[in-house]
Amino acid sequence: SDSILHYPHVTLLQGCHEVPESHFQQFSFSRRHLNMYKLAMKHKVFSMCAPKVRWADQIILLRTNEGAEFETWVNPTVPGYDDKTSVAPMFGMWENDLSMGYMCSWVIRPQEINVFGQDEYGNKKQEKMSGFKARLLMHELDYLKGSNMLRQALGPDFIVSFPSLLQKE
């Protein structure tokens, strides 16, 4: 399909499957990955995950600026992802998402993370990410785990519409 799913579609509310090693060499995997990539380019997003395009596999595309190529993370893991008592430096930021329409939420995330996973060919990779790139990956990882930015907000007072966020007075 040529569209992004919108919250609360059931595909965005459930966790995703790990991609088995045997799938990396299949034509259907390559085709779906390419379609996801094209859709992310079309919508000019910085990140996208497979559930947003009706694909319940653990795949994330991300880039840190609009002109850059997307990098692919398959089966990404972040040690301590669910640790809400971490002593790691954290920072908050308003997040929005194409699949959430006009909703924004204030989410506190680690400033730096270690990510382990694979590329689109099945090669293992790992990276220490920080700042915006780390935030993008964690934002999409939420969907792979059956969560989202609304569930990560500090509470209902930290969820607003995009137009209200832009109000000056």
Salt bridges, closest charged atoms under 4 A:
ASP2 OD2 - LYS42 NZ 2.71
GLU71 OE1 - LYS125 NZ 3.78
GLU71 OE2 - LYS133 NZ 2.75
GLU95 OE2 - ARG109 NE 2.75
GLU95 OE2 - ARG135 NH1 2.52
GLU95 OE1 - HIS139 ND1 2.63
ASP97 OD2 - LYS52 NZ 2.70
ASP97 OD2 - HIS139 NE2 2.58
GLU112 OE1 - LYS128 NZ 3.65
GLU127 OE2 - LYS133 NZ 2.74
GLU140 OE1 - LYS52 NZ 2.98
ASP142 OD2 - ARG109 NH2 2.71
